[in-house]
C-alpha cells in the first residue's frame, strides 16, 4: 500500500520526467519525418525492373509503427502529469511546481 508521501514522491518523479518525454517525443518526430522522406522518395526504375516499393519498405513501415506507438505512450504519460497538475486549485502552487520540477528553476531567498 502506498502512503501519501510515496504518492507525492511518485508525482515528483513523473514531473521531472516531462523534460525527457518532450525531448524523446521531438527525437521520434524527427525520425518519423526522415522515414516518411525515405519511404516517399521516388526511386529511379531500371529497364526490366518491376515498379513497386523499395525492398525494405515493410521494415520501414514496422519501424514507423513502433515509433508512433512509443510517441503515443510518452504523450499519454505527459498528458497524465498535466491532468494531475490541473487538479491543483491554487495557480501559484501549480506554477511553482511546474517551475521547480519541470523547468528545474532554482529559487533564491
C-alpha positions as CSV (number, residue, x, y, z in Angstrom):
1,X,0.0,0.0,0.0
2,X,1.4,3.4,-1.0
3,X,1.4,6.1,1.6
4,X,0.6,9.7,0.9
5,X,4.3,10.5,1.0
6,X,5.1,7.8,-1.6
7,X,2.4,9.1,-3.9
8,X,3.9,12.6,-3.6
9,X,7.4,11.3,-4.4
10,X,6.0,9.4,-7.4
11,X,4.3,12.6,-8.7
12,X,7.6,14.5,-8.3
13,X,9.4,11.8,-10.4
14,X,6.7,12.0,-13.0
15,X,7.0,15.8,-13.2
16,X,10.8,15.5,-13.5
17,X,10.3,13.1,-16.4
18,X,8.4,15.6,-18.5
19,X,11.6,17.0,-20.0
20,X,12.7,13.6,-21.0
21,X,9.3,12.9,-22.6
22,X,9.3,16.1,-24.6
23,X,12.9,15.6,-25.8
24,X,12.2,12.0,-26.8
25,X,9.0,12.9,-28.5
26,X,10.9,15.5,-30.5
27,X,13.5,12.9,-31.5
28,X,10.8,10.5,-32.6
29,X,9.1,13.2,-34.6
30,X,12.4,13.9,-36.4
31,X,12.9,10.2,-37.1
32,X,9.3,9.9,-38.5
33,X,10.0,12.8,-40.8
34,X,13.2,11.1,-42.1
35,X,11.3,7.8,-42.5
36,X,8.5,9.4,-44.4
37,X,11.0,11.2,-46.7
38,X,12.8,7.9,-47.4
39,X,9.5,5.9,-48.0
40,X,8.0,8.6,-50.3
41,X,11.2,9.3,-52.2
42,X,10.8,8.3,-55.9
43,X,13.4,5.7,-56.9
44,X,14.7,5.5,-60.5
45,X,13.5,2.4,-62.2
46,X,15.8,0.4,-64.4
47,X,14.7,-1.3,-67.6
48,X,13.2,-4.6,-66.8
49,X,12.6,-3.9,-63.1
50,X,9.1,-4.1,-61.7
51,X,7.6,-0.9,-60.3
52,X,6.8,-1.1,-56.6
53,X,8.0,-0.4,-53.1
54,X,11.7,-0.3,-52.1
55,X,13.0,-3.7,-50.8
56,X,13.0,-2.6,-47.2
57,X,9.6,-0.8,-47.4
58,X,7.9,-3.1,-44.9
59,X,10.8,-2.9,-42.4
60,X,10.4,0.9,-42.6
61,X,6.7,0.6,-42.0
62,X,7.3,-1.6,-38.9
63,X,9.8,0.9,-37.7
64,X,7.3,3.7,-38.2
65,X,4.6,1.9,-36.4
66,X,6.9,1.2,-33.4
67,X,8.0,4.9,-33.3
68,X,4.3,6.0,-33.4
69,X,3.4,3.6,-30.6
70,X,6.3,4.9,-28.4
71,X,5.3,8.5,-29.2
72,X,1.7,7.8,-28.1
73,X,2.9,6.2,-24.9
74,X,5.1,9.2,-24.0
75,X,2.3,11.6,-24.9
76,X,-0.1,9.7,-22.7
77,X,2.3,9.9,-19.7
78,X,2.8,13.6,-20.3
79,X,-0.9,14.2,-20.5
80,X,-1.5,12.3,-17.3
81,X,1.0,14.5,-15.4
82,X,-0.6,17.7,-16.7
83,X,-4.0,16.3,-15.9
84,X,-2.9,15.7,-12.3
85,X,-1.5,19.2,-12.2
86,X,-4.8,20.6,-13.4
87,X,-6.4,19.3,-10.2
88,X,-4.3,21.7,-8.1
89,X,-6.7,24.6,-7.3
90,X,-4.1,27.3,-6.4
91,X,-2.5,28.7,-9.5
92,X,0.6,29.9,-7.6
93,X,1.3,26.5,-6.2
94,X,0.8,24.9,-9.6
95,X,3.2,27.4,-11.3
96,X,5.7,26.8,-8.5
97,X,5.6,23.1,-9.0
98,X,6.0,23.5,-12.8
99,X,8.9,25.8,-12.4
100,X,10.6,23.7,-9.8
101,X,10.1,20.2,-11.1
102,X,9.5,20.5,-14.9
103,X,11.6,23.6,-15.8
104,X,14.0,22.9,-12.9
105,X,14.4,26.5,-11.9
106,X,16.0,27.3,-8.6
107,X,14.6,29.8,-6.3
108,X,16.8,32.1,-4.2
109,X,15.6,33.7,-1.0
